[in-house]
């Protein structure tokens, strides 16, 4: 290790990849290199999870699909990232900046810096990690060694065939006929989520029948978690069919699954599962404006959700949708019964309520994040739609 010039190696990797690289000795960062200027390192948001990776080669994928590659050798840790294959939206980067406590004056520099990081497929990150692991740990690994390879596939196939044969021979006919009753129930719940019908969901939950699902694990808690993951997959797809943005749906699914893995009781899992299904249904419901939702209203609602941290105007939305502003405003009012300006400010106010209640960020930071021109503007709009000031609203939940 003493003979390896790690800063030189990491600088070379950083120049070749265009992705930030760091060296840690123990808990302390001893080297950082990035071609892109970032006023604050986004890795700080995920530091705890990154340091939890102890294997020689590892990685972390964030809810916004940023990838961090990790190589460990003794007390030395090298972290490459963030990068992802598809460019982020400004909204996603503003959310990341908000979580990383980037100052309002540095916001645009942070967004510009993140956009200068080279986009890279996940497999390319893994190949870099294999190279650095070879230099640091003397292991010769290929991509298939840390992902999927033929020998393991053959083992899995043999294991699955043996398991299925055993199950077929051991299950009695009467048991086999009554193992599952989930399909019709799944279809019902998925329709409710797709339509964004929260009233129907709450009614169904109040009278929900017992569910007989398949056995997905030998241990009860793992069974519950595996079932949760299946349901997260189903409801996220139903929400997408209901109009929810694909990246939004997948990000929420990732977040809920990560929360699920931290829980240790069936009651907690059951509550989180209900919260997840209701959350997706409510999000779709917010996209379905008016009695008969149209593509126009869904597109407008999605645009607002993706640009929540910007000053949103009817002109910008019209430009994005290739419509004239007067036509957009008129059609939106006809289809929803409210003005586009009112809807924009109501949505921003709803997001402000969530941030005031569930984050400890200062009021000025929340107002700036949501694109208000000043603290007084934020307070005035908030009071108009909520009936209290932001500070009064937060005090109710302290």
N, C-alpha and C positions, 0 to 999 in steps of 0.2 A: 504493500500500500504506500509506503514512504517514497517509492520510486515513481509513482504515478503522479503526474502533474494534473490534478483534478480540475483546477480552474481553467487550464488550457484545454483539457478535454471538453469541459462543459461550454466554454466559449465557442469551440469548434462546432459542437452539437447545436448550440443556439444560432450560430451563423448559417449552418446548413439547413436547419429546420424553420427558422424564423419564429420559434416558440420560446418563451421564457424558461430559464433553467436556474435552479438553486442548489446549493450545497449546505447541508446541515451537519454539524458535529454535535451529537446529543440533541438538545433542544434549541441550540443557537444556530442561526443562519450565518455562515461564514463567507458565502459567495452568492451573488445574484447577477444574472446577465439577461438582458432583453433588448432586442432591436427596437421594440416599441416602447415609447414612454408611457408609463402608467403612474399617475400621482399616488396611487395606493395599490398594493399587491392584492389581487382578488383571492389569492390562495388563503388569505387570513380567514375568510368565511368558513373554509373547510379544513383548517389546520388540524383540529382534533381528530377528524376522520382519517386524514392523510397520515398522521402519526400513529394511528392505530394499525396501519398496514405494516406487518413485521416480516413478511416473506421476502426473499431476495428480489423477486419481480412481482409487482402489484400495480393496481391502478384504482382510480376512483372516478366514477361518472356522476356528475351533479344533476339536480333536477332539470337544469337547462341544457343537459347533454354536453357540458364541457368535460373534457377528459384530462385528468392529471395522471402521468406515469410516474412510478416510484421504483427506485432501486435501492436496496439496503445492503450494506456491507459493514459488519461490525457496528460501530457507533456512527458510521457515516450514512447519511440518507441524501439521495439526489432526487429532486422533484422537478419534472418537466410538465409545463402546462400553464394556463389552460389553452386548449384548442378544441375545435370540433369541425366536422366536415361542412356543415351548412352555416352560412353567415347568420349571426344573431340579428334580431330586430332591435331598434333603438329602445323599445319598451323593455325587452329582456335585459339589456345592458344597464338601463336605469334602475331596474329592480336589483341587479347585482351590485351596482354602485351604492344603492340605498342600504343594502345589507352589509356592505363593506365600510360603511360610514364615510363615504367620499364626500368631501365638502361641496356645497353647491357651486362655488366658484371653480372647482376642479372637475365638475361633471362632464363638460364637453371634452376636456382633455382625456378623461378616462375612457369615454365612449370612442373617441378617435383612436386612442392607443389600442383598445381591444379590437377594433376593426383592422388595425395594421398587423395583428398577429396572423401568421399564415394558417389557412384552413388545412386541416390534415385528417385523413381517414384514421379511424381507430387502429386499424392494422398497421399503419405506418408508425404510430406511437409504440406499439408492441415490438416492432422490429428494432426501433432505437433502444428500447429497454433491453432487449436481448443482447445487443452490441455492448451496451454499457455494463450489463451484468457479466459478460464474458471478460471484459477488462478488469472489473473490480473483484469478481468472485471465481474467475477461471472456469465457469460453466459454459458449455456450448449448447445453447438452446435455439431452436427454430420456432417459428410462429406456431406450428402445429403442436409443439411441446407444451405450450401454455394456453392452447385453445382446444381444438378437436383433432383427434388422429384416429387412424383406421383400427389399430389394435383395441383401443378403448371402445370404439363403436361395435366391434365384434363381441366384446365382453358384455356390453349393454344389451345387444340383441339376444345373446344366449341367455342372459339373466332374465330378460323380459319374457322370452318364450317359455322358460322353465316356470316362471311365476304364474303365467296365464294357464299353463297346463295344470299346475297344482290347484289353482282356483277352480278350474272347470271340474276337476275330479272330486273336490272336497265340498262344493256347495250343493245343497239339496235343491231339488226342482222347485219346491214351494218357496224356498228362500230366494232363489234366483228370480222368481217372478215378482218379488216385492222389494228388491234392493233399492230401486230409485223411484222417486216421484218428482224429480226436480225440473224436467224439461218444460212442462207447461207453466210451472211457477216462474222459471227463468224468463220465458217468453213474455209473460204478463208484466213482470217487473221491468224488463228491457223496453217494452212498449211505453210504460209510464215514464221512464227516464228519457226516451227518445222524444216524447211529446212535451216533456218539461212539466208534467202534471203533479205538482207537489201535494195538492189536496187529495188526489187519488192515491198517492203513495202513502200518505199518513193514514188514510182510511184502510188501505190494505194492511199496513203494519199493525193496526189496532185489532185486526181479525185474521192475522196471518196463520196459516195452518202449519203443523209440524212438517219439517223437511227431512226426507230420508235421502241423503246424498251418498255418494260412493265413499269408500274408505281410502283416504289419500296418504295416511301415515299410521305407523304403529302406535305412536304416542299421542295422547289426546290434544295437548296444546299445539303440537305440530299439525295435527289434523285440522284444527281450527284455523291456523295460519295459512295452510295450503288452500283451504276453502276460501279464505279471505282473498288470496291472490287471484284465484279463479274469478271471483265476483268482481274484483277490481278490473280485471281484463274485460269482462263482459260489459260492465256499466260504462267504461271509458269508450268502448266501441259504439255502444248505444248512444252516448252523448255526441259522438262525432257524427253519427247518422242524423242526430237531431239538430246539427248545425254548429256544434262546438268546434273550435279550431283544433286541428290534429295535435300540434305541439302542446297546446294547453291541456288537452285531455290526457296525453301521455305523461306530461310533467306532474299533473295531479295524481295520476295513478302511481308513479314512482314515489311521490311523497307519502301517499297513504300506505304503500307497501313497506316503506322504510319505518313508518310509525308502528305498523303492525308487528314488525320484527322486534321492536323494543318492549312489547307488552308481555305480561306473564300470567294473565288470568282470563278465563272465558268471558267474564262480564265486561272487562275492558275491551276485548276484541269485538264482542257483540255491539257495544255502543259505538266503537269506531266504525264498524261495518255499516250501521245505520246512518251515522254521520256522513260517511263517504257517499252512500247512495243518495241521500237527501241533498248533499252538496252538488253532485252532478246534476240532479234533477232541477235544483234551484238555478244553477248556471244556465242550463238549457232554457228554463222558463224565462230568464232575463233576456235571452236572445229572441224569444217568441213574443214580439210586441203586437198588441192589438188582438182582435178576436180571431183573425185569420192571418197568421204570420206569413210573410212573403220573403223571397230571397233578398229583396232590398232591405227590409228591416233587420234581417239576420246579418247581412253584410255591414250595415251601419253599427249594430251592437258589437260585432266582432272588432270592427275598426276602433271603436272607443275603448274596448278592453285592451287592445294592443298598443294604444297610444295614450294611456291614462296619465303618464308622467309628462305630457306635452300640453301646451295650450291648443285645445282642439276647437276648430271652427267649422262651420258648414261648408266654407269654401274648400278647406283641405279634404273633407270627406267627399265632396262632390268631385274634386280632382282625382282622388283615389278610385272612385267608382265610375269615372268617365261620364259624369252627368253635369248638367248645368246646376248652379246653386239654387236658382228659383224652382226648378223642376224637383230637385231633391227635397227641398224644404216643403213644397206643396204636397208631394206624394207621401212624405213621412207623416205629415199632419193628417192627411186623409186616411192612412192605414193604421195609425196608432191613436189618434185623437189628442196628441200633445205636440208641442213645437219641438223641433230638433234641439234648439238651445236649452230648453227646459230638461230634455232627456239627458243631454251631455252633462249639465250641472248636477242633476240628480244622481247620475252614475258616479261622478267624481265625489259627491258627498257620501254616497254609500261606501266607497273605498276609503274615504277619510275616516268614517266611523269605525271601520274594521282596524285601520292602523292606529287610531287613537285608543281603541280598546285593547288591542292585542300586541302593541309594540310600545317600547319606552322612548321612541324617538321624540325629539322636541317638536312642538307645534310648528315652529318655523321650518324645520326640515320636512315635515309632512306636507305643509303648504307648498313649499318649493318643489318637492318631488311630484306633486299632483299638477304642477304647471300653473299655479296661481301667481299673479304678478307681484303680490306683496302679502304680508301677513294680514293686513287689514282687509284685503280683497278676499282672502281665504275665509276669514272670520265672518265677513258680511254674507258671503254666499252660503256658508254652512248654517248660519243662524236663519237665513231665509227658508231653507229646506228642512231644517231639523227643529228649529224653535229655540235653540240654545247655542251658546258659543262653543267652539271646540274645547276650551278649557273646562267649561261647565259639563260638557258631555263626558270628558275623560274622568272628571271627579266623581261621576256617578258610579264608575266601575273600579275605583281604587279600593 
